[in-house]
Amino acid sequence: MKRPEILSPAGNFEKMKAAILYGADAVYLSGKIFGMRAAADNFTIDELREAVEYAHARDVKVYLTVNTMPREHQYPELEEYFKTLSNIDIDALIIGDIGVLMLAKRLLPSVELHISTQANSVSSETCRAWYALGAKRVVLARELTLDEIKAIRANVPDDLELECFVHGSMCVSYSGRCLLSGHIVSRDANRGMCAQPCRWNYTIRGYEITEEKRPDLKMPIEEVNGETFIMSSRDTCTIEHIPELVEAGIDSFKIEGRMKSSYYTAVVTNTYKMAMDSYFSGKYEYDPAWYRELESVSHRDYHTGYYFTDSHVDPNLATTTGYIKEKSFLAVVEDYDAQRGEALMTQRNRMFSGEAVELLTPGQCGVPFVSGELYDENHERIEATSHPYMKFYMKVPFAMKAGDIIRAG
């Protein structure tokens, strides 16, 4: 059985380093233009070149997202962008538009082409079409069930790779293919039966939304701290189903989250890496601690996405409002002095001596301990760290490595 790749998000250089340290086989990131996550920090051309060199030195691949749908007037800029990329050793471009694909084939012929989930590939026929156009990989639509993915795998060329999102945020609709019609009146917009519920007349009474022609169909809403979430999908979490996903023939396990923190990137990558290692050890046993790790990061209600449910009927909406907050990310280990029994750290959030904390290190779940005596950079005793990104020393009960994370217990 081929071991799937763990593909992690890299919203900036710090997050990329966290992904690589904690077990990613590949990272996906964006330049400053033509990527679907424009609000992420993203990478300048010089930063992109440096990122590729950093990743390749550690045998990690880099995939660049170019998955927006450029309008006519943007193609000259896109052409210049591709020419600029020609001297950067990108492993693949993630593309969602056929025009972009053809331009990339012409200007960057040696770069692998991956078809973005934005292309909404939901059948083997579609995947074979992309393959005929030169695609090496297709990122399947998130709305597919596991059985549908198995069927696609069985009906596409062996050398066409399939990538699927296994963890992270979901959307209530994708590229105009809305799920509301199926949810409200069981008319699937993705099969030509859209009832256009987005254009209906809705009334809010109390804590319910009602559509004027369906007064008995009440959709509850709740306002918390001035915010209301009525179209918020639950987050995907498949950590309990690693064997099924591997055996379905998925080539790349993709983690969503370029907008999330470096702590999120480290924890989620580390957890799926541990589960994957367990499976391929030949002695797989699900560890409930993996799920607890994933509960420690910022997320909405977890669900298995659409792997085991039908997206045409169930829109996978969250049942609680807002995000479940992650554990406080306190510090990153920079160095360890065995003689002194102390570690040099960089603060991320305020930390106190004698506080219940946990150590996160690659390949392990969080290890609880009590923070020891704290010292500033001059080795003067302090009771707490005073400002973000300050350097400080802490007495620790065991060895630590650069890149290890200290979080609240």
Secondary structure as the mmCIF struct_conf table of DSSP 4:
data_model
#
loop_
_struct_conf.conf_type_id
_struct_conf.id
_struct_conf.beg_label_comp_id
_struct_conf.beg_label_asym_id
_struct_conf.beg_label_seq_id
_struct_conf.end_label_comp_id
_struct_conf.end_label_asym_id
_struct_conf.end_label_seq_id
HELX_LH_PP_P HELX_LH_PP_P1 LYS A 2 PRO A 4
STRN STRN1 GLU A 5 PRO A 9
BEND BEND1 GLY A 11 ASN A 12
HELX_RH_AL_P HELX_RH_AL_P1 PHE A 13 LEU A 21
TURN_TY1_P TURN_TY1_P1 TYR A 22 GLY A 23
BEND BEND2 ASP A 25 ASP A 25
STRN STRN2 ALA A 26 SER A 30
STRN STRN3 GLY A 31 GLY A 31
BEND BEND3 LYS A 32 PHE A 34
BEND BEND4 MET A 36 MET A 36
TURN_TY1_P TURN_TY1_P2 ALA A 38 ALA A 39
BEND BEND5 ALA A 40 ALA A 40
STRN STRN4 PHE A 43 PHE A 43
HELX_RH_AL_P HELX_RH_AL_P2 ILE A 45 HIS A 56
TURN_TY1_P TURN_TY1_P3 ALA A 57 ASP A 59
STRN STRN5 LYS A 61 VAL A 66
BEND BEND6 THR A 68 THR A 68
HELX_RH_3T_P HELX_RH_3T_P1 GLU A 72 GLN A 74
HELX_RH_AL_P HELX_RH_AL_P3 TYR A 75 LEU A 85
TURN_TY1_P TURN_TY1_P4 SER A 86 ASN A 87
BEND BEND7 ILE A 88 ILE A 88
BEND BEND8 ASP A 91 ASP A 91
STRN STRN6 ALA A 92 ILE A 95
HELX_RH_AL_P HELX_RH_AL_P4 ILE A 98 LEU A 107
TURN_TY1_P TURN_TY1_P5 PRO A 109 SER A 110
BEND BEND9 VAL A 111 VAL A 111
STRN STRN7 GLU A 112 ILE A 115
HELX_RH_3T_P HELX_RH_3T_P2 THR A 117 ALA A 119
BEND BEND10 SER A 123 SER A 123
HELX_RH_AL_P HELX_RH_AL_P5 SER A 124 ALA A 132
TURN_TY1_P TURN_TY1_P6 LEU A 133 GLY A 134
BEND BEND11 LYS A 136 LYS A 136
STRN STRN8 ARG A 137 VAL A 139
TURN_TY1_P TURN_TY1_P7 ARG A 142 GLU A 143
HELX_RH_AL_P HELX_RH_AL_P6 LEU A 146 ALA A 154
TURN_TY1_P TURN_TY1_P8 ASN A 155 ASN A 155
BEND BEND12 VAL A 156 VAL A 156
TURN_TY1_P TURN_TY1_P9 ASP A 158 ASP A 159
BEND BEND13 LEU A 160 LEU A 160
STRN STRN9 GLU A 161 GLY A 168
BEND BEND14 VAL A 172 VAL A 172
STRN STRN10 SER A 173 TYR A 174
TURN_TY1_P TURN_TY1_P10 SER A 175 GLY A 176
STRN STRN11 ARG A 177 CYS A 178
BEND BEND15 LEU A 179 LEU A 179
HELX_RH_AL_P HELX_RH_AL_P7 LEU A 180 VAL A 185
BEND BEND16 SER A 186 SER A 186
HELX_RH_3T_P HELX_RH_3T_P3 ALA A 189 ARG A 191
TURN_TY1_P TURN_TY1_P11 GLY A 192 GLY A 192
HELX_RH_3T_P HELX_RH_3T_P4 PRO A 197 ARG A 199
BEND BEND17 TRP A 200 TRP A 200
STRN STRN12 TYR A 202 ARG A 205
TURN_TY1_P TURN_TY1_P12 GLY A 206 TYR A 207
STRN STRN13 GLU A 208 GLU A 211
TURN_TY1_P TURN_TY1_P13 GLU A 212 LYS A 213
STRN STRN14 ARG A 214 PRO A 220
STRN STRN15 GLU A 223 VAL A 224
TURN_TY1_P TURN_TY1_P14 ASN A 225 GLY A 226
STRN STRN16 GLU A 227 THR A 228
BEND BEND18 ILE A 230 MET A 231
STRN STRN17 SER A 233 SER A 233
HELX_LH_PP_P HELX_LH_PP_P2 ARG A 234 ARG A 234
STRN STRN18 ASP A 235 CYS A 237
HELX_RH_3T_P HELX_RH_3T_P5 ILE A 239 HIS A 241
HELX_RH_AL_P HELX_RH_AL_P8 ILE A 242 GLU A 247
TURN_TY1_P TURN_TY1_P15 ALA A 248 GLY A 249
BEND BEND19 ASP A 251 ASP A 251
STRN STRN19 SER A 252 ILE A 255
TURN_TY1_P TURN_TY1_P16 ARG A 258 MET A 259
BEND BEND20 LYS A 260 LYS A 260
HELX_RH_AL_P HELX_RH_AL_P9 SER A 262 PHE A 280
TURN_TY1_P TURN_TY1_P17 SER A 281 GLY A 282
HELX_RH_AL_P HELX_RH_AL_P10 PRO A 288 GLU A 295
TURN_TY1_P TURN_TY1_P18 SER A 296 SER A 296
BEND BEND21 VAL A 297 SER A 298
STRN STRN20 HIS A 299 HIS A 299
BEND BEND22 ARG A 300 ARG A 300
STRN STRN21 TYR A 302 HIS A 303
TURN_TY1_P TURN_TY1_P19 GLY A 305 TYR A 306
BEND BEND23 TYR A 307 THR A 309
TURN_TY1_P TURN_TY1_P20 SER A 311 VAL A 313
STRN STRN22 LEU A 317 LEU A 317
BEND BEND24 THR A 319 THR A 320
BEND BEND25 GLY A 322 GLY A 322
HELX_LH_PP_P HELX_LH_PP_P3 TYR A 323 TYR A 323
STRN STRN23 ILE A 324 ILE A 324
HELX_LH_PP_P HELX_LH_PP_P4 LYS A 325 SER A 328
STRN STRN24 PHE A 329 ASP A 337
TURN_TY1_P TURN_TY1_P21 ALA A 338 GLY A 341
STRN STRN25 GLU A 342 GLN A 347
BEND BEND26 ARG A 348 ASN A 349
STRN STRN26 PHE A 352 PHE A 352
TURN_TY1_P TURN_TY1_P22 SER A 353 GLY A 354
STRN STRN27 ALA A 356 LEU A 360
TURN_TY1_P TURN_TY1_P23 PRO A 362 GLY A 363
BEND BEND27 GLN A 364 GLN A 364
STRN STRN28 VAL A 367 VAL A 370
STRN STRN29 LEU A 374 TYR A 375
TURN_TY1_P TURN_TY1_P24 GLU A 377 ASN A 378
STRN STRN30 ARG A 381 ILE A 382
BEND BEND28 GLU A 383 GLU A 383
STRN STRN31 ALA A 384 ALA A 384
BEND BEND29 HIS A 387 HIS A 387
TURN_TY1_P TURN_TY1_P25 PRO A 388 TYR A 389
STRN STRN32 LYS A 391 LYS A 395
BEND BEND30 PRO A 397 PHE A 398
TURN_TY1_P TURN_TY1_P26 ALA A 402 GLY A 403
STRN STRN33 ILE A 405 ALA A 408
#
